[in-house]
């Protein structure tokens, strides 16, 4: 089994520390976050999306990428992906990210898809995305870095089937799908195996995290008694959320997936080093149990 880490989930570690922690946990691949730190966040405590020390700044990528490559190589790890936060249609930023990914030696890069907020119709957003992705495919071919669309809540690709619809006219050699069951807890669940069978050759990568739904108090009333109680989705530790990772692993194996499993645990249950160790232990146990099932 090949394991990786998306550095958005390790905000307190710099590149050197992250590569060392990944090596200690037996995690081979690193997916580097590609986003700058806001000036007003630099004095804050490390956090996933603001003061993240395991990030490459798009404004400084040419000077920073060599340091990230060196830290990765020093600890015998591989930079498997660059993960930017791109807007659909921003071709200039997309090409800059492809350049950085190629220089880093990454084989994959996440690209943008439109968000969905009920203000613009899906057909219009779909057309925008398909036009953008056709341009993205040419860049992916040029820079020899596969573009991946992530299954993500609050976008027009919350499920495997809708992500597949975006890429189905494109070449799976250059454009694929990043399958994220944890995101699908928030929005977009569908039978894992069915979605994976539909993706077929477009299945490029898998992200690993978990989430669960909870009722919240409303106007001072308990969640149980309030007629207006609302459900909220929150990140949870890997083994405590709705995603049955043993079943997901079975279904991935059933379609022949042999790529990386990339952790991005946002639960805050562990510090970064412990989170990586926990991930490696949980997935090692999943692999052992699946092997026992096959033998029986």
MOUR-V17034 format. One record per pair of residues at least 12 apart in sequence whose C-alpha atoms are under 10 Angstrom apart, sorted by sequence separation. I is the first residue (numbers start at 0). J is the second residue. If there is no record, write none. Layout:
# MOUR-V17034
((I J) (I J))
This chain:
# MOUR-V17034
((6 18) (17 29) (36 48) (37 49) (38 50) (55 67) (84 96) (96 108) (97 109) (112 124) (113 125) (135 147) (150 162) (163 175) (215 227) (216 228) (217 229) (248 260) (262 274) (263 275) (4 17) (35 48) (36 49) (37 50) (54 67) (83 96) (96 109) (97 110) (112 125) (149 162) (150 163) (162 175) (163 176) (178 191) (215 228) (216 229) (262 275) (4 18) (34 48) (35 49) (36 50) (37 51) (53 67) (82 96) (83 97) (96 110) (113 127) (132 146) (148 162) (162 176) (214 228) (215 229) (216 230) (264 278) (14 29) (34 49) (35 50) (36 51) (81 96) (93 108) (112 127) (113 128) (132 147) (147 162) (148 163) (162 177) (214 229) (215 230) (263 278) (32 48) (35 51) (36 52) (81 97) (93 109) (112 128) (132 148) (162 178) (178 194) (213 229) (214 230) (215 231) (262 278) (4 21) (14 31) (34 51) (35 52) (83 100) (93 110) (111 128) (112 129) (148 165) (159 176) (178 195) (212 229) (213 230) (214 231) (261 278) (262 279) (3 21) (36 54) (81 99) (82 100) (93 111) (148 166) (159 177) (212 230) (213 231) (214 232) (260 278) (2 21) (32 51) (34 53) (35 54) (36 55) (81 100) (112 131) (147 166) (159 178) (211 230) (212 231) (213 232) (32 52) (33 53) (34 54) (35 55) (36 56) (80 100) (81 101) (111 131) (112 132) (156 176) (158 178) (159 179) (178 198) (211 231) (212 232) (213 233) (32 53) (33 54) (34 55) (35 56) (79 100) (80 101) (89 110) (90 111) (110 131) (111 132) (157 178) (158 179) (159 180) (211 232) (212 233) (2 24) (3 25) (4 26) (10 32) (31 53) (32 54) (33 55) (34 56) (35 57) (78 100) (81 103) (88 110) (89 111) (110 132) (157 179) (158 180) (176 198) (210 232) (211 233) (212 234) (260 282) (2 25) (3 26) (4 27) (5 28) (6 29) (7 30) (9 32) (30 53) (31 54) (32 55) (33 56) (34 57) (35 58) (80 103) (81 104) (82 105) (87 110) (88 111) (157 180) (175 198) (176 199) (178 201) (210 233) (211 234) (212 235) (1 25) (2 26) (3 27) (4 28) (5 29) (6 30) (7 31) (8 32) (30 54) (31 55) (32 56) (33 57) (34 58) (35 59) (79 103) (80 104) (81 105) (85 109) (86 110) (87 111) (88 112) (111 135) (147 171) (158 182) (159 183) (175 199) (176 200) (177 201) (178 202) (182 206) (185 209) (209 233) (210 234) (211 235) (1 26) (2 27) (3 28) (4 29) (5 30) (6 31) (7 32) (32 57) (33 58) (34 59) (35 60) (78 103) (79 104) (80 105) (81 106) (82 107) (83 108) (84 109) (85 110) (86 111) (87 112) (88 113) (110 135) (146 171) (157 182) (158 183) (175 200) (176 201) (177 202) (178 203) (179 204) (180 205) (181 206) (182 207) (184 209) (185 210) (209 234) (210 235) (211 236) (237 262) (0 26) (1 27) (2 28) (3 29) (4 30) (5 31) (6 32) (7 33) (34 60) (55 81) (57 83) (77 103) (78 104) (79 105) (80 106) (81 107) (82 108) (83 109) (84 110) (85 111) (86 112) (87 113) (145 171) (146 172) (147 173) (148 174) (149 175) (150 176) (151 177) (157 183) (161 187) (174 200) (175 201) (176 202) (177 203) (178 204) (179 205) (180 206) (181 207) (182 208) (183 209) (184 210) (185 211) (208 234) (209 235) (210 236) (237 263) (1 28) (2 29) (3 30) (4 31) (5 32) (6 33) (7 34) (33 60) (54 81) (55 82) (56 83) (77 104) (78 105) (79 106) (80 107) (81 108) (82 109) (83 110) (84 111) (85 112) (86 113) (87 114) (128 155) (145 172) (146 173) (147 174) (148 175) (149 176) (150 177) (151 178) (152 179) (156 183) (157 184) (160 187) (171 198) (174 201) (175 202) (176 203) (177 204) (178 205) (179 206) (180 207) (181 208) (182 209) (183 210) (184 211) (185 212) (208 235) (209 236) (210 237) (237 264) (54 82) (55 83) (77 105) (78 106) (79 107) (80 108) (81 109) (82 110) (83 111) (84 112) (85 113) (86 114) (144 172) (145 173) (146 174) (147 175) (148 176) (149 177) (150 178) (151 179) (157 185) (158 186) (159 187) (171 199) (172 200) (173 201) (174 202) (175 203) (176 204) (177 205) (178 206) (179 207) (180 208) (181 209) (182 210) (184 212) (208 236) (209 237) (210 238) (211 239) (212 240) (236 264) (237 265) (54 83) (77 106) (78 107) (79 108) (80 109) (81 110) (143 172) (144 173) (145 174) (146 175) (147 176) (148 177) (149 178) (150 179) (151 180) (152 181) (153 182) (157 186) (158 187) (159 188) (160 189) (171 200) (172 201) (174 203) (175 204) (176 205) (177 206) (178 207) (179 208) (180 209) (181 210) (208 237) (209 238) (210 239) (211 240) (212 241) (235 264) (236 265) (237 266) (124 154) (125 155) (136 166) (140 170) (143 173) (144 174) (145 175) (146 176) (147 177) (148 178) (149 179) (150 180) (151 181) (152 182) (156 186) (157 187) (158 188) (159 189) (170 200) (171 201) (173 203) (179 209) (180 210) (181 211) (207 237) (208 238) (209 239) (210 240) (211 241) (234 264) (235 265) (236 266) (108 139) (124 155) (125 156) (142 173) (145 176) (146 177) (147 178) (150 181) (151 182) (152 183) (156 187) (157 188) (158 189) (159 190) (163 194) (167 198) (170 201) (171 202) (172 203) (209 240) (210 241) (211 242) (234 265) (235 266) (236 267) (237 268) (71 103) (107 139) (140 172) (141 173) (150 182) (151 183) (152 184) (153 185) (154 186) (157 189) (158 190) (159 191) (162 194) (163 195) (166 198) (169 201) (171 203) (208 240) (209 241) (210 242) (233 265) (234 266) (235 267) (236 268) (11 44) (12 45) (106 139) (121 154) (122 155) (132 165) (133 166) (136 169) (139 172) (140 173) (149 182) (150 183) (151 184) (152 185) (153 186) (158 191) (160 193) (161 194) (164 197) (167 200) (209 242) (233 266) (234 267) (235 268) (236 269) (10 44) (11 45) (68 102) (69 103) (121 155) (132 166) (136 170) (139 173) (140 174) (151 185) (152 186) (153 187) (159 193) (160 194) (163 197) (164 198) (167 201) (208 242) (209 243) (234 268) (248 282) (10 45) (11 46) (17 52) (18 53) (57 92) (60 95) (64 99) (68 103) (110 145) (111 146) (129 164) (133 168) (136 171) (138 173) (139 174) (151 186) (152 187) (159 194) (160 195) (163 198) (166 201) (207 242) (209 244) (9 45) (10 46) (11 47) (16 52) (17 53) (31 67) (60 96) (63 99) (64 100) (67 103) (68 104) (106 142) (107 143) (108 144) (109 145) (110 146) (111 147) (112 148) (117 153) (125 161) (129 165) (132 168) (133 169) (136 172) (137 173) (150 186) (151 187) (152 188) (158 194) (159 195) (160 196) (162 198) (163 199) (208 244) (245 281) (249 285) (9 46) (10 47) (16 53) (58 95) (61 98) (65 102) (66 103) (68 105) (87 124) (106 143) (107 144) (108 145) (109 146) (110 147) (111 148) (112 149) (114 151) (115 152) (116 153) (128 165) (129 166) (132 169) (133 170) (136 173) (137 174) (150 187) (159 196) (160 197) (161 198) (207 244) (237 274) (244 281) (245 282) (248 285) (249 286) (252 289) (8 46) (9 47) (10 48) (13 51) (14 52) (15 53) (57 95) (60 98) (61 99) (64 102) (65 103) (93 131) (97 135) (101 139) (105 143) (106 144) (107 145) (108 146) (109 147) (110 148) (111 149) (112 150) (114 152) (115 153) (116 154) (128 166) (129 167) (135 173) (136 174) (159 197) (160 198) (163 201) (236 274) (244 282) (248 286) (7 46) (8 47) (10 49) (11 50) (12 51) (13 52) (14 53) (57 96) (60 99) (64 103) (88 127) (104 143) (105 144) (106 145) (107 146) (108 147) (109 148) (110 149) (112 151) (114 153) (115 154) (116 155) (125 164) (126 165) (129 168) (135 174) (136 175) (159 198) (162 201) (163 202) (238 277) (245 284) (246 285) (7 47) (8 48) (10 50) (11 51) (12 52) (13 53) (14 54) (60 100) (63 103) (64 104) (87 127) (88 128) (94 134) (98 138) (101 141) (102 142) (104 144) (105 145) (106 146) (107 147) (108 148) (109 149) (113 153) (114 154) (115 155) (125 165) (129 169) (237 277) (238 278) (245 285) (249 289) (6 47) (7 48) (10 51) (11 52) (12 53) (13 54) (14 55) (61 102) (87 128) (88 129) (90 131) (93 134) (94 135) (97 138) (101 142) (113 154) (114 155) (115 156) (133 174) (236 277) (237 278) (244 285) (245 286) (248 289) (7 49) (9 51) (10 52) (11 53) (12 54) (29 71) (57 99) (60 102) (61 103) (87 129) (88 130) (89 131) (90 132) (93 135) (97 139) (100 142) (101 143) (112 154) (113 155) (114 156) (115 157) (132 174) (159 201) (236 278) (7 50) (8 51) (9 52) (10 53) (28 71) (60 103) (87 130) (88 131) (98 141) (99 142) (100 143) (101 144) (111 154) (112 155) (113 156) (114 157) (159 202) (238 281) (245 288) (246 289) (7 51) (9 53) (10 54) (27 71) (55 99) (87 131) (88 132) (90 134) (94 138) (97 141) (98 142) (100 144) (112 156) (237 281) (245 289) (6 51) (7 52) (8 53) (9 54) (86 131) (87 132) (90 135) (93 138) (94 139) (97 142) (100 145) (237 282) (6 52) (7 53) (88 134) (97 143) (98 144) (185 231) (186 232) (205 251) (6 53) (7 54) (27 74) (28 75) (29 76) (30 77) (31 78) (33 80) (88 135) (97 144) (185 232) (5 53) (6 54) (27 75) (28 76) (29 77) (30 78) (31 79) (32 80) (33 81) (34 82) (90 138) (94 142) (97 145) (184 232) (185 233) (18 67) (22 71) (27 76) (28 77) (29 78) (30 79) (31 80) (32 81) (33 82) (34 83) (97 146) (184 233) (185 234) (202 251) (21 71) (26 76) (27 77) (28 78) (29 79) (30 80) (31 81) (32 82) (33 83) (34 84) (112 162) (184 234) (15 66) (18 69) (19 70) (23 74) (25 76) (26 77) (27 78) (28 79) (29 80) (30 81) (31 82) (32 83) (33 84) (34 85) (191 242) (205 256) (14 66) (15 67) (18 70) (19 71) (22 74) (27 79) (28 80) (29 81) (30 82) (31 83) (32 84) (33 85) (182 234) (191 243) (195 247) (202 254) (204 256) (207 259) (14 67) (15 68) (17 70) (18 71) (21 74) (22 75) (112 165) (148 201) (181 234) (203 256) (204 257) (205 258) (206 259) (207 260) (208 261) (209 262) (13 67) (14 68) (15 69) (16 70) (17 71) (18 72) (19 73) (20 74) (21 75) (22 76) (147 201) (148 202) (149 203) (181 235) (188 242) (192 246) (196 250) (200 254) (202 256) (203 257) (204 258) (205 259) (206 260) (207 261) (208 262) (209 263) (210 264) (14 69) (15 70) (16 71) (18 73) (19 74) (21 76) (147 202) (148 203) (149 204) (150 205) (191 246) (192 247) (195 250) (196 251) (199 254) (203 258) (204 259) (205 260) (206 261) (207 262) (208 263) (209 264) (210 265) (14 70) (15 71) (18 74) (19 75) (147 203) (148 204) (149 205) (150 206) (181 237) (184 240) (191 247) (192 248) (194 250) (195 251) (198 254) (199 255) (200 256) (202 258) (203 259) (204 260) (205 261) (206 262) (207 263) (208 264) (209 265) (210 266) (13 70) (14 71) (17 74) (18 75) (19 76) (146 203) (147 204) (149 206) (184 241) (190 247) (191 248) (192 249) (193 250) (196 253) (197 254) (199 256) (204 261) (205 262) (206 263) (207 264) (208 265) (209 266) (15 73) (16 74) (18 76) (145 203) (183 241) (184 242) (191 249) (192 250) (195 253) (196 254) (206 264) (208 266) (15 74) (18 77) (181 240) (183 242) (191 250) (192 251) (195 254) (196 255) (18 78) (181 241) (182 242) (190 250) (191 251) (192 252) (195 255) (180 241) (181 242) (192 253) (193 254) (195 256) (180 242) (181 243) (192 254) (33 96) (81 144) (180 243) (181 244) (80 144) (110 174) (180 244) (79 144) (80 145) (81 146) (82 147) (109 174) (33 99) (80 146) (107 173) (108 174) (109 175) (33 100) (80 147) (107 174) (108 175) (109 176) (180 247) (107 175) (109 177) (31 100) (108 177) (107 177) (208 278) (207 278) (31 103) (3 76) (3 77) (4 78) (5 79) (31 105) (3 78) (4 79) (5 80) (6 81) (7 82) (30 105) (33 108) (207 282) (3 79) (4 80) (5 81) (6 82) (29 105) (3 80) (5 82) (28 105) (30 107) (31 108) (30 108) (179 260) (178 260) (179 261) (181 263) (181 264) (107 203) (107 204) (80 204) (79 259) (5 206) (3 205) (4 206) (5 207) (2 205) (3 206) (4 207) (2 206) (3 207) (2 207) (47 263) (47 265) (47 267) (28 259) (30 261) (27 259) (28 260) (29 261) (30 262) (26 259) (28 261) (29 262) (30 263) (26 260) (26 261) (26 262) (24 272) (23 272) (24 273) (26 275) (21 271) (24 274) (25 275) (26 276) (20 271) (21 272) (24 275) (25 276) (20 272) (23 275) (24 276) (26 278) (19 272) (20 273) (22 275) (23 276) (24 277) (26 279) (8 262) (9 263) (17 271) (21 275) (24 278) (25 279) (3 258) (4 259) (5 260) (6 261) (7 262) (8 263) (9 264) (17 272) (20 275) (21 276) (24 279) (25 280) (1 257) (2 258) (3 259) (4 260) (5 261) (6 262) (7 263) (8 264) (9 265) (16 272) (20 276) (24 280) (0 257) (1 258) (2 259) (3 260) (4 261) (5 262) (6 263) (7 264) (8 265) (0 258) (1 259) (2 260) (3 261) (4 262) (5 263) (7 265) (8 266) (17 275) (21 279) (0 259) (1 260) (2 261) (3 262) (4 263) (5 264) (8 267) (11 270) (12 271) (0 260) (1 261) (2 262) (3 263) (4 264) (10 270) (11 271) (12 272) (9 270) (10 271) (11 272) (8 270) (9 271) (8 271) (9 272) (6 271) (9 274) (8 274) (9 275) (8 275) (4 275) (3 275) (2 275) (4 278) (3 278) (2 278) (3 279) (2 279) (1 279) (0 279) (2 282) (1 282) (2 283) (0 282) (0 283) (0 286))
